[in-house]
Amino acid sequence: MGSGITENTLGLVAAILSSVAAAPQLYKVMTPNTTQDLSFWTILIHFIAAILWAVYGFLIESFILFIECILVALLYVLILLAMFRDWRLNQAIRGPSDLPNDSIVERQV
């Protein structure tokens, strides 16, 4: 099809863009209590997808795909760790038995 240089350049540019796509989000969540608006399931699914793509890249011997997906997975691990950090901070503030919707339950009783 195309030359190897063109395909590798295209793959490298795509890898760089994919890798830096999660970086702004990671920068944002470095500050405690900044992950409330993030969807845990979305981040987890992106992480799993990156791992699966890395395995695929390894199996087809695509070095660029493998490295890029490992980097993306690491970014998502850091975001998930920040989400866990904020969850623990919120648990410490509210207490383990407090539910976010306690005020709604109290009004109904």
HUZI-V808848 format. One record per residue. N is the residue number from 1. RES is the residue in one letter. PSI is psi as a letter, one per 20 degrees, with the letter a starting at -180 (999 if undefined). Layout:
N:RES:PSI + N:RES:PSI
This chain:
1:M:e + 2:G:r + 3:S:q + 4:G:h + 5:I:g + 6:T:g + 7:E:g + 8:N:h + 9:T:g + 10:L:g + 11:G:h + 12:L:g + 13:V:g + 14:A:g + 15:A:g + 16:I:g + 17:L:g + 18:S:h + 19:S:h + 20:V:i + 21:A:h + 22:A:i + 23:A:g + 24:P:h + 25:Q:g + 26:L:g + 27:Y:g + 28:K:g + 29:V:j + 30:M:h + 31:T:p + 32:P:q + 33:N:l + 34:T:j + 35:T:j + 36:Q:h + 37:D:i + 38:L:q + 39:S:o + 40:F:g + 41:W:h + 42:T:g + 43:I:g + 44:L:g + 45:I:g + 46:H:g + 47:F:g + 48:I:g + 49:A:g + 50:A:g + 51:I:g + 52:L:g + 53:W:h + 54:A:g + 55:V:g + 56:Y:g + 57:G:h + 58:F:g + 59:L:h + 60:I:j + 61:E:l + 62:S:n + 63:F:g + 64:I:g + 65:L:g + 66:F:g + 67:I:g + 68:E:g + 69:C:h + 70:I:g + 71:L:g + 72:V:g + 73:A:g + 74:L:g + 75:L:g + 76:Y:h + 77:V:g + 78:L:h + 79:I:g + 80:L:h + 81:L:h + 82:A:h + 83:M:g + 84:F:g + 85:R:g + 86:D:h + 87:W:g + 88:R:h + 89:L:g + 90:N:h + 91:Q:h + 92:A:h + 93:I:g + 94:R:h + 95:G:q + 96:P:h + 97:S:i + 98:D:p + 99:L:q + 100:P:h + 101:N:k + 102:D:h + 103:S:h + 104:I:g + 105:V:g + 106:E:h + 107:R:h + 108:Q:h + 109:V:999
